[in-house]
């Protein structure tokens, strides 16, 4: 079981690096776009509307995929009072419960995101921006992000299950 878990961890490590690289590129493009927008207004007295719209439309492509990465890095918003007060088996159990709740919610939001993308795809709506593209594209980060959150929350659950199994067997970690 540990070998399977190690393969899964390597897989999520790869996904983590891809998400971080993608988020870095998107944030870089956002900052560059806003800078060029400000420069254009200052130097030329005019600008292009998409330079302002572009960063706003790309923010979800950073926020939603990063949820799982933040969970893995333990940089998410959370209240750690109870896990910090507990040790050993009790701590592992409370973390398994917490990650299971995250998993359950992520599954529900994944389905909701798929339904939203499908709806906007079928409706054929387009953005009302300078550069027109389908609205469903702007909803893609939602199911993608929650799908990634499922992958990372499963990893965290398995990690805590392995910790719990070692503690139950009396093996020091």
KOLGUDREN-55591 format. One line per 8 residues: number of its first residue (from 1); for each residue x, y, z of N, C-alpha, C. Coordinates in Angstrom, 2 decimals. Example, Ala and Ser with C-alpha at 12.3 -4.5 7.8 and 13.67 -1.06 7.14 Angstrom:
2
1) 13.19:-5.69:7.80:12.30:-4.50:7.80:13.20:-3.30:7.80  12.85:-2.25:7.08:13.67:-1.06:7.14:12.90:0.03:7.87
END
This chain:
173
1) 0.82:-1.19:0.00:0.00:0.00:0.00:0.87:1.26:0.00  1.98:1.19:0.71:2.86:2.36:0.76:3.45:2.67:-0.61  3.73:1.63:-1.40:4.27:1.86:-2.75:3.26:2.56:-3.64  2.00:2.14:-3.55:0.93:2.79:-4.32:0.81:4.25:-3.89  0.89:4.48:-2.60:0.79:5.84:-2.07:1.96:6.70:-2.57  3.15:6.12:-2.63:4.32:6.88:-3.11:4.15:7.27:-4.58  3.61:6.37:-5.38:3.35:6.66:-6.79:2.32:7.79:-6.88  1.28:7.70:-6.07:0.24:8.73:-6.04:0.83:10.08:-5.62
9) 1.73:10.05:-4.63:2.39:11.29:-4.19:3.25:11.88:-5.31  3.95:11.04:-6.05:4.76:11.55:-7.17:3.87:12.19:-8.23  2.72:11.55:-8.46:1.76:12.10:-9.41:1.25:13.46:-8.96  0.84:13.58:-7.70:0.35:14.85:-7.20:1.46:15.90:-7.12  2.69:15.46:-6.89:3.83:16.38:-6.90:4.00:16.99:-8.30  3.86:16.16:-9.32:3.95:16.64:-10.70:2.81:17.63:-10.99  1.59:17.27:-10.60:0.43:18.14:-10.79:0.66:19.46:-10.06  1.18:19.38:-8.84:1.47:20.57:-8.04:2.41:21.51:-8.79
17) 3.46:20.96:-9.37:4.43:21.79:-10.10:3.80:22.42:-11.33  2.96:21.67:-12.02:2.28:22.20:-13.20:1.35:23.35:-12.81  0.58:23.15:-11.74:-0.36:24.18:-11.28:0.41:25.43:-10.83  1.49:25.25:-10.09:2.28:26.40:-9.65:2.88:27.15:-10.84  3.39:26.42:-11.82:3.97:27.07:-13.01:2.88:27.82:-13.77  1.74:27.18:-13.95:0.64:27.82:-14.67:0.16:29.07:-13.93  -0.01:28.96:-12.61:-0.45:30.11:-11.82:0.56:31.25:-11.89  1.84:30.91:-11.87:2.88:31.93:-11.97:2.82:32.65:-13.32
25) 2.61:31.89:-14.37:2.51:32.49:-15.71:1.29:33.40:-15.80  0.16:32.93:-15.29:-1.07:33.73:-15.34:-0.91:35.01:-14.53  -0.34:34.92:-13.34:-0.14:36.12:-12.53:0.83:37.07:-13.22  1.87:36.53:-13.82:2.81:37.35:-14.57:2.12:38.07:-15.73  1.28:37.34:-16.46:0.53:37.96:-17.56:-0.43:39.02:-17.06  -1.07:38.76:-15.92:-1.98:39.75:-15.33:-1.23:41.03:-14.98  -0.11:40.88:-14.30:0.67:42.05:-13.90:1.19:42.81:-15.13  1.68:42.07:-16.11:2.17:42.70:-17.34:1.05:43.44:-18.05
33) -0.11:42.83:-18.12:-1.25:43.46:-18.78:-1.65:44.76:-18.08  -1.72:44.73:-16.76:-2.09:45.94:-16.00:-1.01:47.01:-16.16  0.26:46.59:-16.14:1.35:47.55:-16.32:1.27:48.20:-17.71  1.07:47.39:-18.74:0.98:47.93:-20.10:-0.24:48.82:-20.27  -1.31:48.47:-19.59:-2.53:49.30:-19.61:-2.23:50.68:-19.01  -1.58:50.69:-17.85:-1.24:51.96:-17.20:-0.25:52.76:-18.04  0.72:52.07:-18.60:1.72:52.74:-19.45:1.05:53.34:-20.69  0.16:52.58:-21.30:-0.56:53.07:-22.48:-1.40:54.30:-22.17
41) -2.04:54.29:-21.04:-2.85:55.45:-20.66:-1.97:56.67:-20.38  -0.85:56.43:-19.73:0.04:57.54:-19.36:0.76:58.11:-20.59  1.31:57.23:-21.41:2.12:57.67:-22.55:1.25:58.11:-23.73  0.25:57.31:-24.08:-0.54:57.57:-25.28:-1.90:58.22:-25.00  -2.31:58.22:-23.75:-3.59:58.82:-23.41:-4.78:57.93:-23.76  -4.52:56.71:-24.17:-5.61:55.77:-24.47:-5.12:54.35:-24.20  -6.05:53.44:-24.20:-5.67:52.05:-23.95:-6.69:51.12:-24.58  -6.41:49.85:-24.53:-7.30:48.82:-25.05:-8.11:48.23:-23.88
49) -9.37:48.00:-24.10:-10.25:47.50:-23.04:-9.83:46.11:-22.57  -9.37:45.26:-23.49:-9.03:43.89:-23.09:-7.86:43.83:-22.12  -7.02:44.87:-22.10:-5.90:44.90:-21.16:-6.41:44.98:-19.72  -7.59:45.55:-19.54:-8.20:45.63:-18.22:-9.04:44.39:-17.93  -9.68:43.85:-18.96:-10.56:42.69:-18.80:-9.77:41.40:-18.63  -8.66:41.32:-19.30:-7.82:40.12:-19.32:-7.47:39.63:-17.91  -6.91:40.47:-17.03:-6.58:40.01:-15.68:-7.80:39.56:-14.89  -8.90:40.26:-15.04:-10.13:39.91:-14.31:-10.63:38.53:-14.73
57) -10.54:38.23:-16.00:-11.01:36.94:-16.50:-10.06:35.79:-16.16  -8.78:36.11:-15.94:-7.79:35.06:-15.66:-7.65:34.72:-14.17  -8.14:35.57:-13.28:-8.01:35.31:-11.84:-8.57:33.94:-11.43  -9.75:33.53:-11.91:-10.23:32.19:-11.53:-9.30:31.05:-11.96  -8.51:31.28:-13.01:-7.57:30.26:-13.47:-6.39:30.10:-12.51  -6.25:31.04:-11.59:-5.24:30.93:-10.53:-5.88:30.42:-9.24  -6.99:31.03:-8.87:-7.61:30.76:-7.57:-8.08:29.32:-7.43  -8.90:28.85:-8.35:-9.49:27.52:-8.19:-8.47:26.39:-8.29
65) -7.58:26.36:-9.28:-6.60:25.27:-9.31:-5.64:25.28:-8.11  -5.43:26.42:-7.48:-4.51:26.51:-6.35:-5.09:25.96:-5.04  -6.39:25.69:-4.98:-6.99:25.21:-3.73:-6.33:23.93:-3.23  -6.14:22.96:-4.11:-5.52:21.70:-3.71:-4.07:21.87:-3.32  -3.37:22.73:-4.05:-1.95:22.99:-3.75:-1.83:23.61:-2.35  -2.70:24.56:-2.05:-2.68:25.19:-0.73:-3.03:24.20:0.37  -3.93:23.27:0.08:-4.27:22.24:1.06:-3.04:21.38:1.35  -2.35:20.97:0.30:-1.17:20.12:0.48:-0.06:20.85:1.25
73) 0.12:22.12:0.95:1.14:22.92:1.64:0.69:23.39:3.02  -0.56:23.08:3.38:-1.17:23.52:4.63:-1.14:25.06:4.74  -1.43:25.70:3.63:-1.47:27.17:3.56:-2.89:27.66:3.31  -3.87:26.76:3.46:-5.25:27.12:3.26:-5.79:27.83:4.50  -6.95:28.41:4.35:-7.59:29.04:5.51:-8.16:27.92:6.36  -7.85:27.93:7.62:-8.35:26.87:8.48:-8.19:27.24:9.94  -8.88:26.49:10.76:-8.77:26.65:12.20:-8.08:25.39:12.72  -6.89:25.56:13.22:-6.09:24.41:13.64:-6.04:24.24:15.15
81) -7.02:24.78:15.85:-7.01:24.72:17.31:-7.06:23.27:17.78  -8.03:22.53:17.29:-8.21:21.15:17.74:-7.03:20.25:17.34  -6.62:20.24:16.05:-5.48:19.40:15.70:-4.20:19.76:16.45  -4.01:21.04:16.76:-2.82:21.45:17.49:-2.86:21.01:18.95  -4.06:20.84:19.49:-4.20:20.43:20.88:-4.07:18.91:21.04  -4.34:18.19:19.97:-4.34:16.73:20.04:-3.01:16.15:19.56  -2.75:14.93:19.95:-1.55:14.22:19.51:-1.91:12.80:19.12  -1.02:12.18:18.39:-1.14:10.77:18.08:-2.38:10.39:17.30
89) -3.05:9.34:17.77:-4.20:8.77:17.08:-5.35:9.77:16.98  -5.59:10.53:18.06:-6.69:11.49:18.05:-6.46:12.57:17.01  -5.23:13.02:16.91:-4.91:14.05:15.91:-5.10:13.50:14.51  -4.62:12.30:14.25:-4.77:11.68:12.93:-6.25:11.51:12.59  -7.05:11.08:13.56:-8.49:10.89:13.32:-9.19:12.20:12.99  -8.89:13.26:13.72:-9.55:14.54:13.47:-9.14:15.09:12.10  -7.89:14.87:11.70:-7.45:15.32:10.38:-8.09:14.49:9.27  -8.28:13.20:9.51:-8.97:12.35:8.52:-10.40:12.86:8.34
97) -11.06:13.20:9.43:-12.43:13.73:9.36:-12.45:15.06:8.60  -11.52:15.94:8.93:-11.46:17.26:8.27:-11.21:17.11:6.77  -10.24:16.29:6.39:-9.94:16.10:4.97:-11.09:15.38:4.26  -11.82:14.53:4.97:-12.98:13.86:4.38:-14.10:14.85:4.10  -14.28:15.81:4.98:-15.27:16.87:4.75:-14.87:17.68:3.52  -13.59:18.03:3.43:-13.09:18.76:2.25:-13.37:17.95:0.99  -13.10:16.67:1.05:-13.32:15.78:-0.10:-14.80:15.77:-0.49  -15.69:15.62:0.48:-17.13:15.56:0.20:-17.62:16.86:-0.44
105) -17.18:17.97:0.08:-17.58:19.27:-0.47:-16.99:19.45:-1.87  -15.74:19.05:-2.06:-15.09:19.18:-3.37:-15.82:18.35:-4.43  -16.28:17.16:-4.07:-17.01:16.33:-5.02:-18.31:17.02:-5.44  -19.02:17.59:-4.47:-20.27:18.30:-4.79:-20.01:19.50:-5.70  -18.97:20.26:-5.39:-18.66:21.43:-6.22:-18.12:21.04:-7.59  -17.45:19.91:-7.68:-17.00:19.42:-8.98:-18.21:19.17:-9.87  -19.20:18.46:-9.34:-20.42:18.19:-10.12:-21.13:19.49:-10.50  -21.21:20.43:-9.57:-21.85:21.72:-9.86:-21.09:22.46:-10.95
113) -19.77:22.40:-10.91:-18.96:23.06:-11.92:-19.13:22.44:-13.30  -19.20:21.13:-13.34:-19.41:20.44:-14.62:-20.77:20.82:-15.20  -21.78:20.88:-14.34:-23.13:21.27:-14.78:-23.11:22.70:-15.32  -22.41:23.62:-14.63:-22.34:25.02:-15.07:-21.64:25.13:-16.42  -20.51:24.44:-16.56:-19.79:24.49:-17.84:-20.66:23.93:-18.96  -21.30:22.82:-18.69:-22.18:22.20:-19.70:-23.32:23.14:-20.08  -23.91:23.79:-19.08:-25.02:24.72:-19.32:-24.58:25.86:-20.23  -23.47:26.51:-19.88:-23.02:27.65:-20.69:-22.53:27.21:-22.06
121) -22.02:26.02:-22.15:-21.60:25.48:-23.45:-22.83:25.29:-24.34  -23.88:24.69:-23.77:-25.10:24.44:-24.54:-25.82:25.73:-24.90  -25.77:26.72:-24.02:-26.44:28.00:-24.29:-25.71:28.81:-25.35  -24.41:28.58:-25.49:-23.64:29.29:-26.51:-23.38:30.75:-26.20  -23.46:31.12:-24.92:-23.20:32.51:-24.54:-21.75:32.88:-24.85  -21.57:34.17:-25.17:-20.22:34.69:-25.42:-19.99:35.90:-24.52  -18.74:36.17:-24.24:-18.41:37.33:-23.40:-18.72:38.61:-24.14  -18.96:39.66:-23.40:-19.22:40.98:-23.98:-17.96:41.84:-23.85
129) -16.83:41.23:-24.11:-15.55:41.92:-23.98:-15.04:42.27:-25.38  -13.93:42.99:-25.41:-13.35:43.39:-26.69:-12.95:42.17:-27.52  -12.39:41.17:-26.86:-12.07:39.90:-27.51:-13.16:38.92:-27.07  -13.97:38.48:-28.01:-15.12:37.63:-27.69:-14.71:36.16:-27.69  -15.12:35.46:-26.62:-14.92:34.01:-26.55:-16.06:33.42:-25.72  -16.26:32.10:-25.80:-17.40:31.48:-25.11:-17.31:31.65:-23.58  -18.47:31.88:-22.96:-18.54:32.07:-21.51:-18.15:30.80:-20.77  -18.44:29.63:-21.33:-18.14:28.39:-20.63:-16.65:28.26:-20.33
137) -15.81:28.89:-21.13:-14.36:28.84:-20.89:-14.02:29.51:-19.55  -14.74:30.58:-19.21:-14.47:31.27:-17.95:-14.90:30.44:-16.74  -15.76:29.44:-16.96:-16.21:28.56:-15.88:-15.36:27.30:-15.74  -14.47:27.04:-16.66:-13.62:25.84:-16.60:-12.78:25.72:-15.33  -12.22:26.80:-14.80:-11.39:26.65:-13.60:-12.15:26.10:-12.40  -13.46:26.29:-12.36:-14.26:25.84:-11.23:-14.22:24.31:-11.10  -14.67:23.55:-12.09:-14.58:22.08:-11.95:-13.14:21.59:-11.94  -12.27:22.24:-12.69:-10.86:21.85:-12.70:-10.26:21.99:-11.31
145) -10.50:23.11:-10.67:-9.97:23.36:-9.33:-10.49:22.39:-8.30  -11.76:22.09:-8.35:-12.33:21.15:-7.38:-11.91:19.71:-7.69  -11.69:19.40:-8.97:-11.13:18.09:-9.31:-9.73:17.92:-8.73  -8.92:18.97:-8.83:-7.58:18.94:-8.24:-7.65:18.87:-6.73  -8.61:19.58:-6.14:-8.78:19.53:-4.68:-9.12:18.11:-4.23  -9.90:17.40:-5.03:-10.21:16.00:-4.73:-8.93:15.17:-4.71  -8.08:15.34:-5.72:-6.81:14.59:-5.78:-5.96:14.85:-4.54  -5.82:16.12:-4.17:-4.96:16.47:-3.05:-5.58:16.09:-1.71
153) -6.91:16.20:-1.59:-7.53:15.81:-0.32:-7.45:14.30:-0.12  -7.56:13.53:-1.21:-7.36:12.08:-1.11:-5.95:11.75:-0.62  -4.98:12.48:-1.14:-3.60:12.27:-0.69:-3.46:12.55:0.80  -4.07:13.64:1.26:-3.97:14.00:2.67:-4.68:12.95:3.55  -5.81:12.45:3.09:-6.52:11.40:3.84:-5.66:10.15:3.92  -5.10:9.72:2.79:-4.24:8.53:2.78:-3.03:8.71:3.69  -2.46:9.90:3.66:-1.29:10.18:4.50:-1.66:10.03:5.98  -2.79:10.59:6.37:-3.21:10.50:7.77:-3.63:9.07:8.12
161) -4.23:8.34:7.18:-4.57:6.94:7.43:-3.31:6.10:7.68  -2.28:6.36:6.90:-1.02:5.64:7.10:-0.41:6.00:8.45  -0.48:7.26:8.81:0.01:7.68:10.13:-0.77:6.97:11.23  -2.09:6.92:11.08:-2.93:6.26:12.07:-2.61:4.77:12.17  -2.42:4.12:11.02:-2.10:2.68:11.03:-0.77:2.42:11.73  0.21:3.29:11.51:1.50:3.13:12.18:1.36:3.34:13.69  0.53:4.29:14.07:0.32:4.54:15.50:-0.44:3.40:16.17  -1.40:2.83:15.48:-2.16:1.72:16.03:-1.28:0.51:16.19
169) -0.38:0.28:15.24:0.54:-0.86:15.32:1.68:-0.60:16.32  1.78:0.64:16.79:2.80:0.96:17.77:4.14:1.30:17.17  4.16:1.54:15.87:5.40:1.90:15.19:5.64:3.38:15.37  6.85:3.74:15.76:7.19:5.16:15.89:7.40:5.75:14.51  6.96:6.99:14.37:7.07:7.66:13.07:8.26:8.60:13.08
END
